[in-house]
Amino acid sequence: MKARRDVYQAIADPTRRAILALLISQNMTAGDIASKFDSARPTISKHIKILQESELIESNRMGREIHYKIRVEKMKEVDKWLAPFRKMWEDRFEGLDNLLDKLKNE
């Protein structure tokens, strides 16, 4: 049985979030990803493994290299979970804007 990790635990780590941000624009090898960080390559490999186990990224072998890419459908699940919180903050900021406009016009 394949190990599976919690998506939210995976994105709780800033390095893993940074890896996801890198993979938004392009597929990358582990070496390419590691070159963007000051951490040791085995450390970055562990982060990549956690992202794979949480199904946020997937790997594709191309010859001798393994390329990693983001799994958009899994990120959509995270976005769907965040939607009510985003709406709450947007409503609060809109209320603050309205209050500031009212105070400015008085």
N, C-alpha and C positions, 0 to 999 in steps of 0.2 A: 504494500500500500504506500502510495506517495504521500510524503508529509505535506501538510497544508498549514500555512500561517494566517493569522488574522491580518486583514488589509490595513486596519487602523493602527495596529502595532507597527506594521511595516512603514507607514507614512509618518509615524511619530518621530522617526530619526531624521535629523537635518541632512545627513549625508545621503540617505536614501531618497529624500525629496529632491536633493540636488541631482542625483543620478536620473531620476524621472524627468526632471527639467531638461537635462541634456538629451534624453531620448525622445523628447517631444519633436525636435526638429529633424532628427536623423537616427538611423540604426548605427550602432557602434559596437566594436569589439571590446572585450574586457580591458585590453591594453589601452585602447583609445579613452575609455572611461577613466581608468586609473591615472592616465597622464594629466587629467584635469584636477587631481587632488594631491595634497601633500602626504596623505596616508600611504602606508605600505600596500603594495599590490594585493597581498593575501587578505588584508582588511577590506579592500574594495570588493574582492571576490566573495567574501562572506556577505557583504551587503547585497551584492547581485544575487546570491543564492536565496537570501530572504525575500527579495523582490520576486524572484521566480516562484518560490514556495507559496507566496501570497497571491500568485497569478497576476501580478501587476505588469510583469514583463515576460517575454518568451524568447527563446533562443532558436536560431536557425544556423545550421552548419553550412558553410560555403567553403568547400575545399578543406584546408587545414584550420581555417578560422571559424570562430563561433560569433555570430552577430546577434546583438540583443536589440529588441524593439519593445516599445510600450504596447500594452494591450488596452486599446481605447475603450473597449466594452467594459472592462473592469473599472477603469477610471470613471466611466459614466455612472457606475453604481455608487461610487464615492460622491460624485457630483449630485446625484439624486438624493443621497442622504443629507448632504449639506444644504440643499435648496431651502428648507424651512428656516434655517439659521441665517442664510443670506437674505431672505425676504424680511426677517425680523430686523436685521441691521439696516437694510435699505429703508424700511419704514421709520426706524428711529432717526436715521440721518435726514430723511425727508421732513420729519417732525421738527428736528433741530433747525433745518434750513427755513422752515415756515416761521418758527419762533424768532429766528434772527432777522428775517425780513420784516416781521411785525414790529420788533423792537427798533429796527432801523427807520421804519416809516412813522414811528410815534414822535 
